[in-house]
């Protein structure tokens, strides 16, 4: 064999002499004891013991079930002791919370538990505020603790105010803290928001904290928060916010700001808010209503397009939110109006009743009744829902407003100055656009305008620009009222409800106004041509209640309709304004009984028969009432004297 085919063999060296000490095994080899050597047999088996295979030696390896349970329990307890300290703190706080939140606990006992909980939370409150478990404990402590303890919590949470404002669980703690904060603490919290208002308003959670601080702040603090949203200069220089002007138009004029820069700054804030749908807060509504006063026509149309629909339903519960809704109704296209009205009633729920009962939402319905010409859609979505709950709406302070707007539009007797001003608001840029389009068209309407009946109504600009009008709707206002009130069947149903509840409505401070307008036939006598017979039934119902005998003083459980303060004045107005009602009432309830009713509130009703301008009514009552006037038993309060 050749030497090339042979592989060189390595000689194995002595490992004990060649290996370094670091590579040697660290475990020393134990030499067997003498006893073991002696007991072992050549086969490896100890003397006197059988050879064991596997786990056959049960006395050494196997444990009983009871012993295993005990061992597992000991291991579990050992793990609990090794757990982190904050987990134990959460358990302790949860135990205290279950005790302190009970309703049957005493005040002193609750304060002791709260003091103990606050003591345990010291130094860790900012972490606990963001915990989904322990944050509830801190909320309860802030609700019931003393002012000194609130100060302790405030000092620990205030440095982390901005980071906690964006936490889903900490936001509730901050709201409780702001509710119980002193003036100095509230001012410090609002100051810490400086420079971050816009970014927090774009945050779903952070916007809640900003709006809560805005709600609790005074006028100067509210203006400080809003000023950041108007201009970069107002954000950088705090002293500029001290100006007395509140509206963005006046601030631009007073400080000499560039209008284009202000619009760009506000647009950058408004657009993400609308895209994310964060429109539930008062400060956002105020920002949007101010933005509409300076925005160009493209920006204003974008806002209306974004809001028309379900978003707007969430905004009508505030003053500025309802005004935004009315601006959308006025300046929105036919498609946008339809989308807005349909959003009030979905397959799962209807919002018409809640909107009608709201202080500001009711004015939105009144605006729709005054502007939208698509009466079929309004009747289907809104009027039918109002009919289902007509009695409660008539008796309510706010629910009666849409009904009164149909019966007597824009009456200063039923609507405040602020309500009437909100109905007249308009967007300046869209007003000018509509005006220029009207001039360019020379009275000619496009095919699309002829197809759609819904157009904007003509109203004066209030508080924004003088003598500026909006393009009006084509339908005559009286015709629109007839379709919504009479042809829809709402008026007939309303008369039936008044007949069924005549006495209750007349004695109500709110329902009496609806009762009066229905009884006289509404403004311009809109009910009289077609519902005169129904109105006579109403007159008979009122006269029947008035004809009931006068109760004795010992039997008076409630006042007679002729002696009640509210009902007596409503009946007096009806006597003066409705000769038909006056004749029915006198013949059925007062003829031959005038002397017994000549005192108290009823005397004003009797004097109305003498003061009325209707000759037939005066002659009918003259014979019986003139005697009382001559005797001095009946005093005439008006200026009209019998002939």
C-alpha positions in Angstrom: 0.0 0.0 0.0 1.3 3.4 -0.9 2.0 6.1 1.6 -0.4 8.5 -0.1 -3.4 6.4 0.7 -2.7 6.3 4.3 -4.2 8.9 6.6 -2.0 10.1 9.4 -3.3 8.9 12.8 -3.3 11.2 15.8 -1.9 9.8 19.0 -4.2 10.3 21.9 -2.5 12.2 24.6 -3.1 11.7 28.2 -6.1 13.9 28.9 -5.3 14.4 32.5 -1.9 15.8 31.7 -2.8 17.7 28.5 -6.2 19.5 29.4 -6.0 22.9 31.1 -7.6 23.3 34.4 -10.4 25.5 33.0 -11.7 22.7 30.9 -11.7 20.1 33.5 -15.0 19.1 35.1 -15.8 21.3 38.1 -17.6 18.5 39.9 -15.0 16.4 41.8 -15.3 12.7 41.5 -16.3 11.1 44.8 -14.5 8.0 45.7 -16.7 5.1 46.7 -16.8 4.5 50.4 -15.4 1.3 51.9 -18.9 0.1 53.0 -20.1 0.4 49.4 -17.2 -1.5 48.0 -17.6 -4.2 50.6 -21.4 -4.5 50.0 -21.1 -4.6 46.3 -20.9 -7.8 44.4 -19.0 -8.3 41.2 -22.2 -7.8 39.2 -22.8 -4.3 40.6 -25.5 -5.3 43.1 -25.3 -4.4 46.7 -25.1 -7.3 49.2 -28.5 -8.3 50.5 -30.5 -6.0 48.2 -32.2 -7.0 45.0 -31.4 -5.2 41.8 -34.0 -2.5 41.0 -35.0 -1.5 37.5 -36.8 1.9 36.7 -39.1 3.3 39.4 -39.9 0.1 41.1 -38.7 1.5 44.4 -42.0 3.2 45.4 -40.9 4.0 48.9 -38.4 6.6 47.4 -40.2 8.2 44.4 -44.0 7.9 44.7 -46.1 10.3 46.9 -49.6 9.9 48.0 -52.4 12.1 46.7 -52.7 13.9 50.0 -49.0 14.7 50.1 -49.1 16.0 46.5 -52.0 18.3 47.4 -50.2 19.7 50.4 -47.0 20.2 48.3 -49.0 22.0 45.5 -50.6 24.3 48.1 -47.2 25.2 49.6 -45.9 26.0 46.1 -48.9 28.2 45.4 -48.5 30.1 48.6 -44.8 30.5 47.9 -45.5 32.0 44.5 -48.0 34.5 46.0 -45.3 35.7 48.4 -42.9 36.2 45.5 -45.3 38.3 43.5 -44.7 42.0 42.8 -45.7 44.5 45.6 -48.1 46.6 43.3 -50.3 43.6 42.7 -50.7 43.1 46.4 -51.6 46.8 46.6 -54.3 46.4 44.0 -55.9 43.6 45.9 -55.8 45.7 49.1 -57.3 48.7 47.4 -60.0 46.6 45.8 -61.0 45.3 49.2 -61.2 48.8 50.7 -63.2 50.0 47.7 -65.8 47.3 48.1 -66.3 48.6 51.6 -66.2 52.3 51.0 -68.6 52.4 48.0 -71.5 50.7 49.9 -74.5 52.9 50.5 -75.3 51.7 54.0 -71.8 52.6 55.3 -71.5 55.5 57.8 -69.8 58.7 56.9 -67.1 58.4 59.5 -66.4 54.8 58.5 -66.1 55.7 54.9 -63.7 58.6 55.7 -61.4 56.2 57.6 -61.3 53.8 54.7 -60.6 56.6 52.3 -57.8 57.9 54.4 -56.3 54.4 54.6 -56.6 54.0 50.8 -54.9 57.4 50.1 -52.1 56.5 52.5 -51.5 53.3 50.7 -51.6 55.0 47.3 -49.1 57.7 48.1 -46.3 57.9 45.6 -48.1 55.7 43.1 -51.2 57.6 42.3 -50.3 58.5 38.7 -49.8 54.8 38.1 -53.0 53.8 39.9 -55.0 56.5 37.9 -54.2 54.7 34.7 -55.1 51.2 36.0 -58.3 49.7 34.8 -58.8 48.2 38.3 -57.5 50.7 40.8 -58.6 53.9 39.1 -62.1 53.3 40.4 -60.7 53.4 43.9 -59.1 56.8 43.3 -62.4 58.1 41.8 -64.3 57.1 44.9 -61.7 58.7 47.2 -61.9 62.0 45.2 -65.6 62.0 45.5 -65.8 61.6 49.3 -62.5 62.7 50.7 -61.7 65.9 52.6 -60.2 69.1 51.0 -56.8 68.4 52.5 -56.8 64.9 51.0 -57.9 66.3 47.6 -54.9 68.6 47.8 -52.6 65.6 48.4 -54.0 63.8 45.3 -53.8 67.0 43.2 -50.1 67.6 44.0 -49.3 64.1 43.0 -51.4 64.0 39.8 -50.9 67.5 38.5 -47.3 66.9 37.1 -48.7 64.0 35.0 -51.9 65.9 33.9 -51.2 65.8 30.2 -50.1 62.2 30.0 -53.1 61.1 32.1 -55.5 63.2 29.9 -54.9 60.7 27.0 -55.4 57.6 29.1 -58.7 55.8 28.8 -59.1 55.1 32.5 -57.3 58.1 34.0 -59.7 60.5 32.2 -62.4 59.6 34.7 -60.0 60.3 37.6 -59.2 63.7 36.1 -62.8 64.6 35.7 -63.5 63.8 39.4 -60.4 65.9 40.4 -61.6 68.9 38.3 -65.1 68.6 39.8 -63.7 69.0 43.4 -60.8 71.4 42.5 -60.5 74.8 44.1 -60.2 77.9 41.9 -56.4 77.8 42.1 -56.3 74.2 41.2 -58.6 74.6 38.3 -56.6 77.5 37.0 -53.4 75.4 37.3 -55.0 72.5 35.3 -56.2 74.9 32.5 -52.8 76.5 32.4 -51.2 73.0 32.0 -53.3 72.5 28.9 -51.8 75.5 27.2 -50.3 74.6 23.8 -52.0 71.2 23.8 -55.7 72.1 23.4 -55.8 71.5 19.6 -54.0 68.2 19.8 -56.2 66.9 22.7 -59.4 67.9 20.9 -58.3 65.6 18.1 -57.9 62.8 20.6 -61.0 60.7 21.4 -60.2 60.6 25.2 -58.2 63.8 25.6 -61.1 65.9 24.2 -63.2 64.8 27.2 -60.8 66.4 29.6 -60.5 69.6 27.6 -64.3 70.0 27.4 -64.8 69.3 31.1 -62.3 72.0 32.0 -64.0 74.3 29.5 -67.4 73.6 31.2 -66.0 74.3 34.7 -64.0 77.4 33.8 -65.1 81.0 34.0 -65.4 83.3 31.0 -61.7 84.3 31.0 -60.6 80.7 31.2 -63.0 79.6 28.5 -61.6 82.3 26.2 -58.1 81.2 27.0 -58.9 77.7 25.8 -60.7 78.9 22.7 -58.0 81.5 21.8 -55.5 78.7 21.1 -57.9 77.4 18.4 -58.4 80.8 16.7 -54.8 81.9 15.9 -51.1 81.0 16.4 -50.6 84.4 18.0 -53.2 83.8 20.6 -51.5 80.4 21.3 -48.1 81.9 21.8 -48.9 85.1 23.6 -51.2 84.7 26.6 -51.7 88.4 27.1 -53.6 88.7 23.8 -56.4 86.5 25.2 -57.2 89.2 27.8 -59.1 91.3 25.2 -62.8 91.9 25.9 -63.8 90.7 22.5 -65.1 87.1 22.5 -66.1 86.5 18.8 -63.3 85.6 16.4 -64.5 88.4 14.0 -64.1 91.0 16.7 -60.7 89.6 17.8 -59.4 89.8 14.2 -60.5 93.4 14.0 -59.2 94.4 17.4 -55.7 92.8 17.2 -55.2 93.3 13.4 -54.8 89.7 12.7 -54.6 88.4 9.1 -58.0 86.8 8.3 -56.4 84.3 5.9 -53.9 83.1 8.5 -56.7 82.7 11.0 -58.8 80.7 8.6 -55.9 78.4 7.7 -55.1 77.8 11.4 -58.7 77.0 12.3 -59.2 74.8 9.2 -56.2 72.7 10.2 -57.9 72.1 13.6 -61.5 71.7 12.4 -60.9 69.2 9.5 -59.4 66.3 11.5 -62.0 66.8 14.2 -64.8 66.4 11.7 -63.1 63.5 9.9 -62.7 61.6 13.2 -66.3 62.5 14.3 -65.3 64.0 17.7 -68.3 66.4 17.8 -69.9 65.8 21.1 -68.3 68.6 23.1 -69.4 72.2 23.8 -66.0 73.6 23.0 -66.0 71.9 19.6 -69.5 73.4 18.9 -68.3 76.9 19.8 -65.2 76.4 17.6 -67.4 75.4 14.7 -69.9 78.2 15.0 -67.1 80.7 15.1 -65.4 79.1 12.2 -68.5 79.4 10.1 -68.5 83.2 10.6 -65.1 83.6 8.9 -64.8 80.6 6.6 -65.0 81.0 2.9 -67.8 79.4 0.9 -65.7 76.2 0.1 -64.8 75.6 3.8 -68.3 76.4 5.0 -69.8 74.0 2.5 -67.3 71.3 3.6 -68.4 71.7 7.2 -72.1 71.5 6.2 -71.4 68.4 4.1 -69.5 66.7 6.9 -72.1 67.5 9.6 -75.3 66.7 7.7 -76.3 63.3 9.0 -75.8 61.3 12.1 -73.1 63.6 13.4 -75.5 66.5 13.7 -78.0 64.5 15.8 -75.3 64.3 18.5 -74.8 68.1 18.5 -78.3 69.5 18.8 -78.4 69.3 22.7 -76.2 72.4 23.1 -76.9 76.0 22.2 -74.1 76.3 19.6 -74.8 72.8 18.4 -78.4 73.6 17.6 -77.4 76.7 15.8 -75.0 74.7 13.7 -77.9 72.3 12.9 -80.1 75.3 11.8 -77.3 76.6 9.6 -77.0 73.2 7.9 -80.8 73.2 7.4 -80.7 76.7 5.9 -77.7 76.3 3.6 -77.6 72.6 2.9 -78.6 71.1 -0.4 -81.7 69.0 -0.9 -79.6 65.9 -0.5 -78.0 67.1 2.7 -81.3 68.1 4.2 -82.8 64.7 3.4 -79.8 63.0 5.0 -80.2 65.1 8.1 -83.9 64.5 8.5 -83.6 60.7 7.9 -80.9 60.5 10.5 -83.5 61.5 13.1 -85.2 58.1 12.7 -83.4 54.9 12.1 -84.6 51.3 12.0 -83.4 50.7 15.5 -84.3 53.9 17.2 -86.0 57.3 16.7 -84.5 60.5 18.0 -87.4 62.8 17.2 -89.0 62.5 20.6 -85.8 63.3 22.5 -84.9 66.1 20.2 -88.4 67.7 20.6 -88.1 67.5 24.4 -84.7 69.1 24.4 -84.3 72.8 25.1 -82.2 73.4 22.0 -83.2 70.5 19.9 -86.8 71.6 19.8 -85.6 74.8 18.0 -84.0 72.6 15.3 -87.4 71.0 14.6 -89.0 74.5 14.5 -86.4 75.6 12.0 -87.1 72.5 9.8 -90.9 73.3 9.9 -90.1 76.9 8.8 -87.7 76.1 5.9 -87.9 72.6 4.4 -90.3 72.4 1.5 -90.3 68.6 1.2 -93.4 68.3 3.5 -93.9 64.6 2.6 -90.5 63.7 4.1 -91.0 65.9 7.1 -94.4 64.4 7.8 -93.2 60.9 7.4 -90.1 61.2 9.7 -91.0 64.0 12.2 -94.8 64.7 12.3 -95.7 61.0 12.7 -93.3 60.6 15.6 -94.7 63.8 17.3 -98.3 62.5 17.0 -97.4 59.3 19.0 -96.5 61.4 22.1 -98.6 64.5 21.6 -99.9 64.9 25.1 -96.4 64.9 26.8 -95.1 67.3 24.2 -98.0 69.8 24.8 -97.4 69.6 28.5 -93.7 70.0 28.2 -91.8 73.3 28.3 -89.7 72.4 25.2 -91.9 69.9 23.4 -94.6 72.5 22.7 -92.2 74.7 20.7 -92.3 72.9 17.3 -96.1 72.8 17.6 -96.3 76.5 18.4 -94.0 77.3 15.5 -96.6 75.7 13.2 -99.6 77.3 14.9 -98.0 80.8 15.3 -94.6 81.1 13.6 -91.8 83.3 15.2 -94.0 84.6 17.9 -92.2 86.7 20.6 -94.8 85.5 23.1 -93.6 81.9 22.9 -90.0 82.3 21.8 -87.2 84.3 23.5 -85.0 86.8 21.8 -82.2 84.3 21.7 -84.5 81.7 20.1 -85.6 84.1 17.4 -82.1 85.2 16.8 -81.0 81.6 16.3 -83.7 81.2 13.7 -82.3 84.2 11.7 -78.6 83.2 11.8 -76.9 82.7 8.4 -73.4 82.0 7.1 -71.9 85.2 5.6 -69.9 83.6 2.8 -72.8 81.4 1.7 -75.2 84.4 1.9 -73.1 86.4 -0.5 -72.7 83.4 -2.8 -76.5 82.9 -2.9 -77.0 86.6 -3.5 -74.6 86.7 -6.4 -76.0 83.6 -7.9 -79.5 85.1 -7.8 -78.3 88.2 -9.6 -76.5 86.2 -12.3 -79.5 84.0 -13.0 -81.9 87.0 -13.5 -84.7 85.1 -11.9 -84.2 81.9 -14.0 -84.0 78.7 -12.1 -81.9 75.7 -13.2 -83.5 72.3 -14.0 -82.1 70.8 -10.8 -83.7 73.6 -8.7 -87.0 73.0 -10.4 -86.8 69.3 -9.6 -85.9 69.7 -5.9 -88.3 71.6 -3.7 -85.9 72.1 -0.9 -84.0 75.4 -1.1 -82.9 77.8 1.5 -85.3 80.3 3.1 -84.9 84.1 3.1 -83.8 85.3 6.5 -81.9 88.3 7.7 -78.4 87.9 9.0 -78.4 88.5 12.7 -75.2 89.5 14.4 -72.9 88.6 11.5 -73.8 90.9 8.6 -76.6 93.4 8.3 -79.1 93.3 5.4 -77.8 90.1 4.0 -80.4 87.5 2.9 -80.4 83.9 2.0 -82.0 82.5 -1.1 -85.5 81.6 -0.1 -87.6 78.5 -0.7 -90.1 78.4 -3.5 -93.1 77.2 -1.4 -95.3 79.8 0.2 -95.0 79.7 4.0 -98.7 79.5 4.6 -99.0 76.6 2.1 -96.1 74.8 3.9 -97.9 75.2 7.3 -101.1 73.9 5.8 -99.4 70.8 4.5 -97.6 70.1 7.7 -100.4 71.0 10.1 -103.7 70.4 8.4 -103.2 68.0 5.5 -100.9 65.7 7.5 -103.7 65.2 10.1 -101.6 66.7 13.0 -104.1 69.5 13.7 -107.0 67.1 13.9 -105.1 64.9 16.3 -104.0 67.9 18.3 -107.6 69.1 18.7 -108.7 65.6 19.9 -105.9 65.6 22.5 -107.1 69.1 23.7 -110.7 67.9 24.0 -109.6 64.8 26.0 -107.4 66.9 28.4 -109.2 70.3 28.4 -109.1 71.0 32.1 -105.5 69.7 32.6 -104.2 71.7 29.6 -105.9 74.9 30.7 -104.4 74.7 34.2 -100.9 73.9 32.9 -98.5 76.8 32.6 -97.1 75.4 29.3 -100.0 73.6 27.7 -102.4 76.6 28.0 -100.5 78.3 25.2 -101.0 75.4 22.8 -104.7 75.2 23.9 -105.2 78.9 23.2 -103.6 78.8 19.7 -105.6 75.7 18.8 -108.9 77.2 20.1 -108.5 80.4 18.1 -107.6 78.5 14.9 -103.9 79.4 14.8 -102.2 82.4 13.2 -104.1 83.5 10.1 -106.9 81.2 11.0 -105.2 78.3 9.4 -107.4 75.7 11.2 -110.8 77.4 10.7 -111.7 76.6 7.1 -111.5 72.8 7.4 -111.7 72.1 11.2 -114.4 74.5 12.4 -116.6 71.6 13.6 -113.7 70.1 15.5 -113.1 73.4 17.2 -116.7 73.7 18.3 -116.3 70.3 20.0 -113.3 71.8 21.8 -115.4 74.8 22.9 -118.1 72.6 24.2 -115.5 70.5 26.2 -114.2 73.7 27.8 -117.6 75.0 28.6 -118.7 71.7 30.1 -115.8 71.8 32.5 -116.6 75.4 33.3 -120.2 74.6 33.9 -119.4 72.3 36.8 -120.8 73.6 40.1 -118.6 75.8 42.2 -117.1 73.6 45.0 -117.6 74.4 48.6 -114.6 75.6 50.6 -114.5 72.5 52.7 -114.6 70.2 49.6 -111.9 72.0 47.6 -109.4 69.4 46.5 -108.5 71.4 43.4 -109.4 74.8 42.1 -112.3 75.3 39.6 -111.3 76.0 36.1 -112.8 79.5 36.4 -110.8 80.2 39.6 -107.5 78.8 38.6 -104.8 81.4 37.8 -103.6 80.0 34.5 -106.9 78.7 33.2 -108.8 81.9 34.0 -106.4 84.1 32.0 -106.4 81.7 29.1 -110.2 81.6 29.0 -110.3 85.5 29.2 -108.1 85.6 26.1 -110.3 83.2 24.3 -113.4 85.3 25.2 -111.7 88.4 23.7 -110.4 86.7 20.6 -113.0 84.1 19.7 -116.7 85.2 19.7 -117.9 81.7 19.0 -116.2 80.4 22.1 -117.5 83.3 24.1 -121.1 82.7 23.1 -120.9 78.9 23.9 -119.2 79.6 27.3 -121.7 82.2 28.5 -124.8 80.3 27.5 -123.6 77.0 28.9 -121.6 78.0 32.0 -122.2 81.6 33.1 -125.7 82.6 32.2 -127.7 83.3 35.4 -124.6 82.6 37.6 -122.5 85.7 37.0 -123.1 87.1 40.5 -121.6 84.0 42.1 -118.5 84.3 39.9 -118.0 88.0 40.2 -115.1 87.6 42.7 -111.6 86.3 42.3 -109.9 85.4 39.1 -113.2 84.7 37.4 -114.1 88.4 37.6 -111.5 88.9 34.8 -113.4 86.5 32.6 -116.7 88.3 33.2 -115.1 91.7 32.5 -113.9 90.3 29.1 -117.5 89.9 28.0 -117.9 93.6 28.6 -114.6 94.6 27.0 -114.8 92.5 23.9 -115.1 94.2 20.5 -117.7 91.8 19.2 -121.1 93.5 19.5 -123.2 90.4 19.7 -121.2 89.0 22.6 -121.5 92.3 24.5 -125.2 92.5 24.0 -125.7 88.9 25.0 -124.0 89.5 28.4 -124.9 93.2 28.9 -128.2 92.6 30.7 -126.7 90.5 33.4 -123.3 92.1 33.8 -124.3 95.7 33.6 -126.1 95.4 36.9 -123.0 94.1 38.6 -120.9 96.9 37.1 -123.3 99.5 38.4 -123.3 98.0 41.8 -119.5 97.9 41.9 -119.5 94.2 42.3 -117.6 93.8 39.0 -114.7 96.0 38.0 -113.8 96.5 34.4 -110.0 96.2 33.9 -109.8 97.2 30.3 -110.5 100.4 28.4 -113.6 99.2 26.5 -116.9 100.3 27.9 -120.3 98.9 27.1 -122.4 101.1 24.8 
